[in-house]
Amino acid sequence: MSTVVLVRHGQASFGADDYDRLSPLGEEQARLLGGWARDCGFDLGQVALGTARRHRQSAEQCLTAYGAGPAAQDWIVDAGFDEFDHHEVMIRFRPDLAAPGALGHFLTQSDHPHRAFQQMFAAAVARWIGGAHDGDYRESWPAFRQRCQAGLDRLIATVDPARAVWVFTSAGTIGALLQGVLAIPDQRIFELNWALVNTGVTQLHCRPGRVSLGTLNGQAHLERRRRPALITYR
């Protein structure tokens, strides 16, 4: 049996020109995860991640705080653990937001920018997963799910099954992998996605032909600091 620990990346730079970079809070979240893993005696001897900068930065901060682990050149980097293209999903639903600065302008028109974005993006995701417009996207929802599952299958075939492997990835990827495990319908899967916290820990137990859930969205490393602001969802 292989144990795969899926870690959602730390808080990224929402609203900045470059989203794919951890915020200072995101870096702290990842360090807290590493310190907690060390204190609990978890083995971080095998590490995998997607290709995004926020995945790598989360792994770097976590492993530095942990104080040991494989060197970066030994990490498994697999695009199967990359997030879906948020920008494309958004602009297929709202083509008017494709122009430079259009999203920022849209958000500044709202008294509650995060809420306005969430409502708009939830509708965009619903269009993406609905199936009626698959030809509009470079990667449809079924194709995304297949890519994520293929990444997990490659990982299980590669790593030492006697040791856990920690995968630094994104919420969409985690949700896609959990959908089959928990038998969640397409129309409901993003209700789970929206609840996944930054640096939350989800543990899968993988046997030949079967994957089961061990832990979902664990956040003890954040809760023990007694600072509610550490728990974020974007």
C-alpha positions in Angstrom: 0.0 0.0 0.0 1.2 3.5 -0.9 0.3 6.5 1.2 0.0 9.8 -0.7 -0.3 13.0 1.2 -1.8 15.8 -1.0 -1.0 19.3 0.2 -2.7 22.3 -1.2 -0.2 25.1 -1.8 0.1 28.1 0.5 -1.9 31.2 -0.1 -1.0 32.6 -3.5 -0.9 36.3 -4.5 -4.6 36.8 -5.4 -5.2 40.2 -7.1 -1.5 40.7 -7.9 0.0 40.8 -11.4 1.6 37.4 -10.7 -0.8 35.1 -9.0 1.6 32.1 -9.1 3.7 33.2 -6.2 3.2 32.7 -2.5 2.1 35.6 -0.4 4.0 36.2 2.9 1.1 34.5 4.6 1.4 31.6 2.2 5.0 31.1 3.0 4.2 31.2 6.7 1.5 28.5 6.3 4.0 26.2 4.5 6.6 26.7 7.2 4.0 25.9 9.9 3.2 22.7 8.0 6.8 21.7 7.9 7.3 22.4 11.6 4.2 20.4 12.5 5.2 17.5 10.3 8.6 17.4 12.1 7.0 17.6 15.5 4.6 14.8 14.7 7.4 12.6 13.4 6.1 12.3 9.8 8.4 11.1 7.1 8.9 13.7 4.3 11.5 11.6 2.5 9.6 11.5 -0.8 8.3 14.7 -2.4 6.3 15.3 -5.6 4.8 18.5 -7.0 3.2 20.1 -10.0 5.1 22.6 -12.2 3.7 25.8 -10.7 5.9 28.2 -8.8 3.5 28.2 -5.9 3.9 24.4 -5.6 7.6 24.6 -5.5 7.7 27.5 -3.1 5.3 25.6 -0.8 7.6 22.6 -0.8 10.7 24.7 -0.2 9.2 26.5 2.8 7.8 23.3 4.2 11.0 21.3 3.8 13.1 24.1 5.2 11.0 24.3 8.3 11.0 20.5 8.6 14.8 20.5 8.6 15.4 17.5 6.4 14.1 15.7 3.4 15.2 15.0 -0.2 17.1 17.7 -2.1 15.1 19.6 -4.7 16.8 17.7 -7.5 15.3 14.5 -6.1 11.7 15.8 -6.1 9.3 14.3 -8.6 7.9 17.1 -10.8 4.8 16.0 -12.8 2.4 18.3 -14.7 -0.4 15.8 -13.8 -0.5 17.7 -10.5 -1.0 21.1 -12.1 -4.1 23.1 -11.6 -6.6 23.7 -14.4 -6.4 26.9 -16.3 -8.3 29.4 -14.2 -7.9 32.2 -16.6 -9.3 30.3 -19.6 -12.3 29.0 -17.5 -13.0 32.5 -16.5 -12.8 34.3 -19.9 -14.8 31.6 -21.7 -17.6 32.6 -19.3 -16.8 36.3 -19.3 -14.9 37.2 -22.5 -15.1 40.9 -21.4 -12.6 40.1 -18.7 -9.9 38.9 -21.1 -8.4 42.4 -21.6 -5.4 43.4 -19.5 -6.7 45.1 -16.3 -10.3 44.1 -16.9 -10.5 41.7 -13.9 -9.0 44.3 -11.6 -11.5 46.9 -12.8 -14.3 44.4 -12.3 -13.3 43.8 -8.7 -12.9 47.5 -7.9 -16.5 48.0 -8.8 -17.7 45.8 -6.0 -17.9 46.6 -2.3 -16.9 43.0 -1.7 -14.3 42.0 -4.3 -13.6 38.5 -3.0 -17.3 37.7 -2.9 -17.9 39.1 -6.3 -15.0 37.1 -7.8 -16.2 33.9 -6.1 -19.7 34.3 -7.4 -18.5 35.0 -10.9 -15.9 32.2 -10.9 -18.3 29.6 -9.5 -20.6 30.3 -12.4 -17.6 30.0 -14.8 -16.6 26.6 -13.3 -20.2 25.4 -13.5 -20.1 26.1 -17.3 -16.8 24.3 -17.6 -17.9 21.1 -15.8 -21.4 21.1 -17.3 -20.2 19.4 -20.5 -22.2 21.4 -23.0 -19.2 23.6 -24.0 -16.3 21.1 -23.8 -15.0 22.2 -27.3 -14.5 25.8 -26.0 -11.6 24.7 -23.7 -8.1 23.5 -24.4 -8.7 21.1 -21.5 -12.2 20.0 -20.7 -13.3 18.9 -17.2 -13.1 15.1 -18.2 -9.6 15.7 -19.7 -8.5 17.5 -16.5 -9.7 14.6 -14.3 -7.9 12.1 -16.5 -4.7 14.1 -16.4 -4.8 14.2 -12.6 -5.5 10.5 -12.2 -2.7 9.7 -14.7 -0.3 11.8 -12.5 -1.3 9.8 -9.4 -1.0 6.5 -11.2 2.6 7.4 -12.4 3.5 8.5 -8.9 2.3 5.3 -7.3 4.3 3.2 -9.9 7.5 5.2 -9.1 7.8 5.8 -5.4 8.7 3.4 -2.5 5.4 2.1 -1.3 6.9 1.6 2.2 7.2 5.4 2.6 4.6 8.2 2.3 5.0 10.6 -0.6 4.0 14.3 -0.1 2.5 16.0 -3.1 2.4 19.8 -3.3 -0.4 20.6 -5.6 -3.6 22.7 -6.0 -7.2 22.5 -4.9 -8.7 21.6 -8.3 -6.3 18.6 -8.6 -7.1 17.4 -5.1 -10.8 17.7 -5.8 -10.5 15.8 -9.1 -8.6 13.0 -7.4 -11.1 12.8 -4.5 -14.1 12.8 -6.8 -13.8 9.1 -7.7 -12.8 8.1 -4.2 -15.9 9.7 -2.6 -18.3 9.3 -5.6 -19.1 13.0 -5.7 -21.1 14.1 -8.8 -19.6 16.6 -11.1 -22.2 19.2 -10.1 -21.2 19.0 -6.4 -17.4 18.5 -6.6 -16.5 22.2 -6.4 -18.4 22.5 -3.1 -15.6 20.4 -1.8 -13.0 22.5 -3.6 -14.1 25.7 -2.1 -13.6 24.3 1.4 -10.0 23.2 0.9 -7.7 25.4 2.9 -4.2 26.6 1.9 -1.7 24.0 3.0 -4.5 21.7 4.0 -3.5 18.0 4.2 -5.4 15.2 2.5 -4.1 11.6 2.8 -4.9 8.8 0.4 -4.2 5.1 0.9 -3.5 3.5 -2.5 -3.8 -0.2 -3.2 -3.9 -2.0 -6.5 -7.2 -1.0 -8.1 -8.4 0.9 -5.0 -7.8 4.3 -3.4 -9.3 5.2 0.0 -9.4 8.4 2.0 -7.4 8.7 5.2 -7.6 12.4 6.1 -9.4 15.2 4.4 -8.3 18.8 4.5 -6.3 18.5 7.8 -5.3 21.9 9.2 -4.0 21.1 12.7 -0.7 22.9 11.8 -2.7 26.1 11.4 -5.2 25.7 14.2 -2.6 25.1 16.9 -1.3 28.7 16.4 -4.8 30.0 17.4 -4.7 32.7 14.7 -7.8 32.5 12.6 -6.2 34.6 9.9 -3.9 31.7 9.1 -6.8 29.7 7.6 -7.4 30.9 4.0 -9.1 29.5 0.9 -7.4 31.2 -2.0 
